[in-house]
Amino acid sequence: MAHFHVTSRAGEAQTLEGVDGWRLMELLRDHKMGIEGICGGQADCASCHIHVDPAWAGRLPEPREEEEDKLDELPSVTETSRLSCQIIWGEELDGLTLTVAPD
């Protein structure tokens, strides 16, 4: 099984199991990592904002324009910010490291 590493807003680190084909947002939400996913994965609410470890940022698919537009509206955006609803889990993400962005 493939896993990923998450640091919560409170600074607690956990290793979670990925599920092929699921949105990263769904995995984070189901494990109660502080992700809401209010818009259901439409890149419309940004309640699933994460900061991807810089070592992984270039290994993810490029964000679409809708995701970039939403990220531009956020106060705590970084160069490695992503919306977890736009990342689909696959075995190639085994070892991904991320932090849930501040509210």
Secondary structure in CASP SS format (residue, H / E / C, confidence):
PFRMAT SS
TARGET T0000
AUTHOR 0000-0000-0000
METHOD secondary structure of the structure
MODEL  1
M C 1.00
A C 1.00
H E 1.00
F E 1.00
H E 1.00
V E 1.00
T E 1.00
S C 1.00
R C 1.00
A C 1.00
G C 1.00
E C 1.00
A E 1.00
Q E 1.00
T E 1.00
L E 1.00
E E 1.00
G C 1.00
V C 1.00
D C 1.00
G C 1.00
W C 1.00
R E 1.00
L H 1.00
M H 1.00
E H 1.00
L H 1.00
L H 1.00
R H 1.00
D H 1.00
H C 1.00
K C 1.00
M C 1.00
G C 1.00
I C 1.00
E C 1.00
G C 1.00
I C 1.00
C C 1.00
G C 1.00
G C 1.00
Q C 1.00
A C 1.00
D C 1.00
C C 1.00
A C 1.00
S C 1.00
C C 1.00
H E 1.00
I E 1.00
H E 1.00
V E 1.00
D C 1.00
P H 1.00
A H 1.00
W H 1.00
A H 1.00
G C 1.00
R C 1.00
L C 1.00
P C 1.00
E C 1.00
P C 1.00
R C 1.00
E H 1.00
E H 1.00
E H 1.00
E H 1.00
D H 1.00
K H 1.00
L H 1.00
D C 1.00
E C 1.00
L C 1.00
P C 1.00
S C 1.00
V C 1.00
T C 1.00
E C 1.00
T C 1.00
S E 1.00
R E 1.00
L E 1.00
S H 1.00
C H 1.00
Q H 1.00
I C 1.00
I E 1.00
W C 1.00
G C 1.00
E H 1.00
E H 1.00
L H 1.00
D C 1.00
G C 1.00
L C 1.00
T E 1.00
L E 1.00
T E 1.00
V E 1.00
A C 1.00
P C 1.00
D C 1.00
END
